[in-house]
Every structure is written in C-alpha cells, then in structure tokens.
Amino acid sequence: MARNTKKAEYGDFQTPEGLVQQVCRFLKTNNVAPKSLIEPTCGVGTFFIEALSVFDEVREGYACDIDNYYIEVLKNQLSDYDVSIPTRVETADFFSKDWESDLDNLPEPILVVGNPPWVTNSQLGQLRSDNLPVKLNHKKMKGLDALTGKSNFDISEWMINRMIEWLQKKQGTVAMLCKTSVARKVLLNAWKHDKRMEVATMHLIDSKLHFQISADACLLTVTSSDRKHKDCKVYNHIEADNPIQTIGLRDCFLVADIHGYEETKHLIEDSQHYKWRTGIKHDCSRVMELEKIGEGLYVNGLGETNELEDLCLYPLLKGSDLTNGRPPKKFMLVPQTRIGQKTKYLAETAPKTLEYLIKYGDLLDQRVSSIYKGKPRFSVFGVGDYTFSNWKVAIAALYKKLEFFVVGPYEGKTVVFDDTVNFIAMDNAEESHRLADLLNSNTANIFYRSFIFWDSKRPITVQLLRSLDIDGLLEELGNEYKYSISKTSRQLQLI
Ligand SMILES: C[S@@+](CC[C@H](N)C(=O)[O-])C[C@H]1O[C@@H](n2cnc3c(N)ncnc32)[C@H](O)[C@@H]1O
C-alpha cells in the first residue's frame, strides 16, 4: 500500500517531540506515577520513549502499532537508547488484540498514553478500509447506522472508550490526544454508563501548530477512582492553572457549564408559545440565489442574467450577514409557499420564474440530499407561513456569537434566511424588540451558554433554542421586559 494511503487509513499524525515532552511533564507534575506504561497505537513511539525516561517508577512497558514499519523504527530506537526497563513492542491491530489478558499481568497503576488515529469511518469508507472494530466494519455499517443513527464517527472514540473500560478493573490513568468532540463523546459515554472515574480534564492544544491540521483538539485525561465523577475541567492549554469551564453530565444532559446550568435549569422546557425555525434549505445557491441588477433583471451564481418576476424573489440574509450587521446583497428564489406545494402553480402567477427553474432544472435535479426525493420538482425546505412574516427575531447558527437580532422588511419586502439562521416569526416590530431583549438578557445568556459547545459545527441549534421556556423567563424577569421596549437588541438597519 502506498505510504500516503496508509497514512490516511491509519489516521497517522506522529506527535512532535515538543508536545510529547510537554504532556509527560504535565502528567508527572500532576502526580501520575505509573508502574506500567502502555502506548496502544504507538507509531514510532515518541511517547513511549519519553515516558520511559520521565516516569521513574515504571517497571514494564508495552507498545504496539498496526504499521510494521513503525514498530521496526521503535525497536531500533529502543536498542539505541539501551533502555533497562523490560519492554514489549509488537505489530498488532488495536481492534483484534486480546487486551484484557495482556493487561492482567501488568503492575498497577498503569498509564495509557498516546495519540490514537485521526480518521473517521466515512474516510475509511472512501478508502475501502476496514480499520474498525470487527462488529462495526463496513459490511455491517449500514444496519448499525440505522440502529444508532450514527453515520460518521472517529475511530479514536472507540479506542478511548475501550481504554476507559480498562480503568474499571485496573488503577491508572488514560491520557490521550484527540479532537475535543471525541473527548466529549467518550466522556458522555463513560458518564452515562456510570464508569468509575475521577473528575476528568481536557487541556486544549493547538493542532495547527503541532500537526498542521485545523481541528479543535485536546489532551484528555481520565483517572480511575472509587467514585463516579461526572465532571470534566477544561483548560486553555496544557500549562494553564485554572480551568476555563467545567463540563459535565447533569440530569441526562451534557452540560457545557455546570454552574450556569444549576443557576438556570428551572427554565428548561419546550417553549410552547414561540416556535423556533431554521431558514430555507435549497442546496443549489447557483440557481436559487441571485443579485438584482435592474428592474426585473437578476444575475445568478453562474453569472447569467435572467428576466424574472419579483414575486418569488426575497431579500436574503445569511448567518454571516446577520452577525456582521450587513444588509441583504442577494435575493433568494422561493418557489413554494409551503413544503410539498406543486411548483406548477407558477405558470399562472410567475411564468418567467417557472421558465427559469425549468432552464436550470438539471442542476436542481442533481441535488443529492434524500429530502428532495419524491417531492415536487424544484422543492425547497423550511418554508411555510412563518417564512413570509415581515418581522423576525433571528440568530446565526454557525457563529461563535450569542446575539439575537430583530429583522424587519427590506425595501418593503419580507427578508428570508438560508439554513445558517434560526428564527422566530413575529407579528410586529414592537413584539420583536421585546422578545429579542428577553433573549439577549443575562439569564437567557447563561441558560444557553450552559449548553453550547462552541467548537461544534453548528453550535446554536433549533433544538437548543427551543429548550428555553420563554414564557417562564418572561415571568421571572417581569415587567421590565413585559411592558417596555428597551431596544437594547440590535435591529438590522435594513430600510
Ligand atoms: C495519530 S498517530 C499517533 C502515533 C503515536 N502514538 C504518536 O503519538 O506519535 C496514530 C497511529 O495509530 C496507528 N494505528 C492506526 N490504526 C491502528 C490499529 N487498528 N491498531 C493499532 N494501531 C493503529 C497508526 O499506524 C499511527 O501510527
């Protein structure tokens, strides 16, 4: 197999020496004093060699990797260093190895240290690789996907879950470099299954600097315990003294800030009165998003000018426009007034628009998402009465900013959003300002922040927004928000 393919399949990013030294020093100053050392996906064994020299009490060491070449490199290095501690180094597949019987014989406490592969099952699928636990290999993936709803996951998640299992029988520490999203999933799984463990820690690392990749990553440490702590302190970097947040499992929720959660958890309830929505999804911006260059003249994303009725074209705001306070630059073609509506009706009301859709029909027909299958031709999603209400309270879904805006009409026309915006449709400007003020209040801010993981792909979801009981908040904050419009919330200056 070519080295590059192998590198991708094995999620191979060897840890640089500087970071390895930093991690080992950190563990030692935090009283990790192992008698056995394990590096399960060791590569050239930079962690293994450093740890053997840093931890004085180590009596036995074990390292393995699936890549025979790396194992040979490590063996050579060990003979060069003339290591006196007994070590066993071998080529082995993490997933098929009988770890339990190997671990049985190792003296405690153990330290499992390293950096498991950075690869997801869908990347493995593209490479036609089965570097997965046997029960999850691709042949069985389809059925399992259907059962778990998991379509994409990092294989390191499975590996670290397994390592934490070892700590249920053995005293010791697992210290792994991984994506922060993986660390959270691993912790959530351990907490949900009542695993015995100390308060965990995550120390953020700069993956661009160390691995030349852009991913939110950390050093995750989990230590065995008689207790079942369900908290994890998160630090900005490996040498930081104070945590920036404490995440944890509370009442079945994965909470991003346990203090904020305790303070505002009485406000958890589906908001009955107000309905959160996501903007329109069309998956074809080249055809559906256009710039107006003159009366009835619009240029689409392919650079082609078309004459269209204004009827189905609405000023468009994306999450980035909203967050940066920019007025609409483009218009969105919204060919339906409700989901599933047949688009043939346009022949009567907007024949040029229908002609336009037919002209670019091939591009619209190529949309791969299954949501378009079996739906009328040119369908979009996230459209209904709420789309056309003139006033909206909105927030960008993908930005690291918790601010709600009031959006009114632009040049006399209703503004629509794409699916990077979440919003509530409102009746008028006054109520919109009142609601936005309420949502921008300190209490709502603490509530939402206690659930938001800013490194997620979509930090602000409709599900999160819906979980705040707006009526309950209004009752709690009282008259200030009920009867006056303080207008502290920003209205986009569109008109
Ligand atoms: C991110 S690299 C880290 C290597 C080393 N631990 C370090 O920190 O430099 C991941 C390593 O996992 C190995 N690997 C991938 N799949 C494996 C498997 N199924 N079993 C054992 N090792 C595996 C790769 O060959 C690669 O060396």
The ligand as a Gaussian input file, in Angstrom:
#p B3LYP/6-31G(d) Opt

LIG

0 1
 C       -2.070000       9.755000      15.269000
 S       -0.857000       8.522000      15.010000
 C       -0.025000       8.602000      16.534000
 C        1.188000       7.794000      16.671000
 C        1.868000       7.917000      18.014000
 N        1.020000       7.430000      19.072000
 C        2.277000       9.337000      18.296000
 O        1.711000       9.917000      19.214000
 O        3.137000       9.843000      17.608000
 C       -1.872000       7.111000      15.051000
 C       -1.171000       5.783000      14.956000
 O       -2.160000       4.770000      15.066000
 C       -1.760000       3.671000      14.275000
 N       -2.949000       2.830000      14.026000
 C       -3.982000       3.094000      13.185000
 N       -4.896000       2.116000      13.258000
 C       -4.447000       1.219000      14.173000
 C       -4.964000      -0.002000      14.683000
 N       -6.120000      -0.503000      14.262000
 N       -4.237000      -0.654000      15.625000
 C       -3.051000      -0.144000      16.061000
 N       -2.502000       0.983000      15.604000
 C       -3.195000       1.678000      14.684000
 C       -1.145000       4.343000      13.050000
 O       -0.285000       3.469000      12.352000
 C       -0.422000       5.540000      13.662000
 O        0.911000       5.256000      13.933000

